[in-house]
Every structure is written in C-alpha cells, then in structure tokens.
Amino acid sequence: MILVVSGIAQSNGEIRGKTFDAQTKKILPGATVFTEYMGKKIGVLTDTGGRFVLKPLTAGTYNVYFTFFGCDTIMIASVQVNPDKATYLEDVFLNPVKGLNPFTKKEYRDKLIDPENTSKISVDVDIYKKLADPANPITAIEFTSPGIKVGDNGEIYFRGSRDKSVVYYIDGVKSRDSDLGIP
C-alpha cells in the first residue's frame, strides 16, 4: 500500500508600518493594529519604536485598523498583501478623540518605490493621466522615470549620458553613429 500526501504550499505576506501621535509627532508605542481574516482578528501592539508587523497574512486585500486609548480609530481600506512580500504602509498618525464619531477611514495607496525592490518604479494612474500625451511612450518614460531624459533630437539619455556616449555593435563592428537607421 502506498500513501501519497500532497499539500498546497501557501505563501503568506505581511503588513508593516509605524504609528505616531498626531499632536506631538512622536512615536506611539502600545497602539493596537489589527485586521480580520475569515471572521478572526489578527492583531499586534506597536513596539517601543511605534513599529508593527501583522503576519502571517494570506495573500489578498485587507482593512487595517489602528486604535489607541483616547484616540480616534483609523481604518486603512483595501491594503493589498502579496505572497512572500511585505506591504509597507505610510506612517499612521492617531488623533485625540473629537466628537461622537471617533472613526476615520483612509484608502490605501501603493508606495511609488517598493522598499524590497528599489530598482522597480511604479507609476500612479493619476500621474499618468496628467501627461500631456499619454499615448507617447517616450514622453511617459521621461516624465515617470528619474534619470531618463529625452534630447531635442529624440535620443533617450540614461543617467546623464549624452550624444555619442552610446556605442552600437553591428555584426561585431563598433559604431558610434546614433543615426544608423536601424529600428
């Protein structure tokens, strides 16, 4: 008799961030940070540096809640968690309770620079819509990518390079002519 056991590997992600007191702008240790998954709460307290790590979280979308005694509760909606990655939230500032409805909802926005992959650049849809000519890929690259510039002649310069600084090899023959007529 042969028994075969198979399992589905499940990759979990995490949510990280830092909390502050909105009035003093100082770190806020001991704040409660939690989310819900399948009817259960997953939560942590912020450490002495105001930092927290919510884990393990199955890949998906979560609402993250922040509470502290005497402060409004803040909910950051639609935080995307990817497998085997950390999602970093922007700093969260908790305000003292004002009025009868001590609850604030904020929408989550991805960071433009991924702390785990700094060479990857993300472009927010709102920024892309503001381009003069969003259909022109050269304009889009120049506007959204630091270090890439387009010269008057349409030549693309990477990180400060200029005309004649790019070398082309055609069938092993070195050529510096930028107008080669090669697509």
Stockholm file with secondary structure:
# STOCKHOLM 1.0

chainA/1-183         MILVVSGIAQSNGEIRGKTFDAQTKKILPGATVFTEYMGKKIGVLTDTGGRFVLKPLTAGTYNVYFTFFGCDTIMIASVQVNPDKATYLEDVFLNPVKGLNPFTKKEYRDKLIDPENTSKISVDVDIYKKLADPANPITAIEFTSPGIKVGDNGEIYFRGSRDKSVVYYIDGVKSRDSDLGIP
#=GR chainA/1-183 SS CCCCCCCCCCCEEEEEEEEEETTTCCBCTTCEEEEEETTEEEEEECCTTSEEEEEEEESEEEEEEEECTTBCEEEEEEEEECTTCEEECCCEEECBCCSSCCEEEEECCCCSEETTEEEEECCCHHHHHTSSCTTCHHHHHHHHSTTEEECTTSCEEETTCCTTCSCEEETTEEECCSCCCCC
#=GC SS_cons         CCCCCCCCCCCEEEEEEEEEETTTCCBCTTCEEEEEETTEEEEEECCTTSEEEEEEEESEEEEEEEECTTBCEEEEEEEEECTTCEEECCCEEECBCCSSCCEEEEECCCCSEETTEEEEECCCHHHHHTSSCTTCHHHHHHHHSTTEEECTTSCEEETTCCTTCSCEEETTEEECCSCCCCC
//
